[in-house]
Amino acid sequence: MTTHRVHAPSCFEIFTKVEAEGRNAALTHKSLSGDIDALGALCTGESSILAAKLNGLQKEARKGESCREATR
């Protein structure tokens, strides 16, 4: 059997950084989601198709997000 030595403080530091980056990504996503909703609300008349496209892109981004969460 193969054994490995792990430097616990380094390992903990890596996990801490990854978790912090995950929280930052979630906050950024929430901010962008609100911006997309606000922009879509401004699209009326002939430009209303842009709102539909923005919502479609947002939906695709959410699908990707749920796929990443499912693999954790």
KEZAGU-882342 format. One record per residue (C-alpha): residue number from 1; residue in one letter; chain; x, y, z. Coordinates in steps of 0.5 Angstrom, whole numbers. Layout:
N
<num = NUM	residuo = A	cadena = A	c1 = X	c2 = Y	c3 = Z>
...
REM end
This chain:
72
<num = 1	residuo = M	cadena = A	c1 = 0	c2 = 0	c3 = 0>
<num = 2	residuo = T	cadena = A	c1 = 2	c2 = 7	c3 = -2>
<num = 3	residuo = T	cadena = A	c1 = 2	c2 = 12	c3 = 4>
<num = 4	residuo = H	cadena = A	c1 = 3	c2 = 20	c3 = 3>
<num = 5	residuo = R	cadena = A	c1 = 5	c2 = 25	c3 = 8>
<num = 6	residuo = V	cadena = A	c1 = 1	c2 = 31	c3 = 8>
<num = 7	residuo = H	cadena = A	c1 = 3	c2 = 38	c3 = 11>
<num = 8	residuo = A	cadena = A	c1 = -4	c2 = 40	c3 = 14>
<num = 9	residuo = P	cadena = A	c1 = -3	c2 = 47	c3 = 15>
<num = 10	residuo = S	cadena = A	c1 = -2	c2 = 48	c3 = 7>
<num = 11	residuo = C	cadena = A	c1 = -8	c2 = 43	c3 = 6>
<num = 12	residuo = F	cadena = A	c1 = -12	c2 = 47	c3 = 10>
<num = 13	residuo = E	cadena = A	c1 = -10	c2 = 54	c3 = 7>
<num = 14	residuo = I	cadena = A	c1 = -12	c2 = 51	c3 = 0>
<num = 15	residuo = F	cadena = A	c1 = -19	c2 = 49	c3 = 2>
<num = 16	residuo = T	cadena = A	c1 = -20	c2 = 56	c3 = 6>
<num = 17	residuo = K	cadena = A	c1 = -18	c2 = 59	c3 = -1>
<num = 18	residuo = V	cadena = A	c1 = -22	c2 = 55	c3 = -5>
<num = 19	residuo = E	cadena = A	c1 = -28	c2 = 56	c3 = 0>
<num = 20	residuo = A	cadena = A	c1 = -27	c2 = 63	c3 = 0>
<num = 21	residuo = E	cadena = A	c1 = -27	c2 = 64	c3 = -8>
<num = 22	residuo = G	cadena = A	c1 = -33	c2 = 60	c3 = -8>
<num = 23	residuo = R	cadena = A	c1 = -37	c2 = 65	c3 = -4>
<num = 24	residuo = N	cadena = A	c1 = -34	c2 = 70	c3 = -8>
<num = 25	residuo = A	cadena = A	c1 = -37	c2 = 67	c3 = -14>
<num = 26	residuo = A	cadena = A	c1 = -44	c2 = 66	c3 = -11>
<num = 27	residuo = L	cadena = A	c1 = -44	c2 = 74	c3 = -9>
<num = 28	residuo = T	cadena = A	c1 = -42	c2 = 76	c3 = -16>
<num = 29	residuo = H	cadena = A	c1 = -47	c2 = 71	c3 = -19>
<num = 30	residuo = K	cadena = A	c1 = -52	c2 = 74	c3 = -15>
<num = 31	residuo = S	cadena = A	c1 = -50	c2 = 81	c3 = -17>
<num = 32	residuo = L	cadena = A	c1 = -50	c2 = 80	c3 = -24>
<num = 33	residuo = S	cadena = A	c1 = -57	c2 = 76	c3 = -24>
<num = 34	residuo = G	cadena = A	c1 = -60	c2 = 83	c3 = -21>
<num = 35	residuo = D	cadena = A	c1 = -56	c2 = 87	c3 = -26>
<num = 36	residuo = I	cadena = A	c1 = -59	c2 = 82	c3 = -32>
<num = 37	residuo = D	cadena = A	c1 = -66	c2 = 83	c3 = -29>
<num = 38	residuo = A	cadena = A	c1 = -66	c2 = 90	c3 = -29>
<num = 39	residuo = L	cadena = A	c1 = -63	c2 = 91	c3 = -36>
<num = 40	residuo = G	cadena = A	c1 = -68	c2 = 86	c3 = -39>
<num = 41	residuo = A	cadena = A	c1 = -74	c2 = 90	c3 = -35>
<num = 42	residuo = L	cadena = A	c1 = -71	c2 = 96	c3 = -40>
<num = 43	residuo = C	cadena = A	c1 = -72	c2 = 92	c3 = -46>
<num = 44	residuo = T	cadena = A	c1 = -79	c2 = 94	c3 = -49>
<num = 45	residuo = G	cadena = A	c1 = -82	c2 = 94	c3 = -56>
<num = 46	residuo = E	cadena = A	c1 = -78	c2 = 92	c3 = -61>
<num = 47	residuo = S	cadena = A	c1 = -72	c2 = 91	c3 = -56>
<num = 48	residuo = S	cadena = A	c1 = -76	c2 = 86	c3 = -52>
<num = 49	residuo = I	cadena = A	c1 = -73	c2 = 80	c3 = -56>
<num = 50	residuo = L	cadena = A	c1 = -66	c2 = 82	c3 = -52>
<num = 51	residuo = A	cadena = A	c1 = -70	c2 = 81	c3 = -45>
<num = 52	residuo = A	cadena = A	c1 = -72	c2 = 74	c3 = -48>
<num = 53	residuo = K	cadena = A	c1 = -65	c2 = 73	c3 = -50>
<num = 54	residuo = L	cadena = A	c1 = -62	c2 = 75	c3 = -43>
<num = 55	residuo = N	cadena = A	c1 = -67	c2 = 71	c3 = -39>
<num = 56	residuo = G	cadena = A	c1 = -64	c2 = 65	c3 = -44>
<num = 57	residuo = L	cadena = A	c1 = -57	c2 = 66	c3 = -42>
<num = 58	residuo = Q	cadena = A	c1 = -58	c2 = 67	c3 = -35>
<num = 59	residuo = K	cadena = A	c1 = -62	c2 = 60	c3 = -35>
<num = 60	residuo = E	cadena = A	c1 = -56	c2 = 57	c3 = -38>
<num = 61	residuo = A	cadena = A	c1 = -52	c2 = 60	c3 = -33>
<num = 62	residuo = R	cadena = A	c1 = -56	c2 = 57	c3 = -28>
<num = 63	residuo = K	cadena = A	c1 = -56	c2 = 50	c3 = -31>
<num = 64	residuo = G	cadena = A	c1 = -49	c2 = 50	c3 = -31>
<num = 65	residuo = E	cadena = A	c1 = -49	c2 = 52	c3 = -24>
<num = 66	residuo = S	cadena = A	c1 = -53	c2 = 47	c3 = -21>
<num = 67	residuo = C	cadena = A	c1 = -49	c2 = 42	c3 = -25>
<num = 68	residuo = R	cadena = A	c1 = -43	c2 = 44	c3 = -21>
<num = 69	residuo = E	cadena = A	c1 = -46	c2 = 44	c3 = -15>
<num = 70	residuo = A	cadena = A	c1 = -49	c2 = 37	c3 = -16>
<num = 71	residuo = T	cadena = A	c1 = -42	c2 = 34	c3 = -17>
<num = 72	residuo = R	cadena = A	c1 = -39	c2 = 37	c3 = -11>
REM end
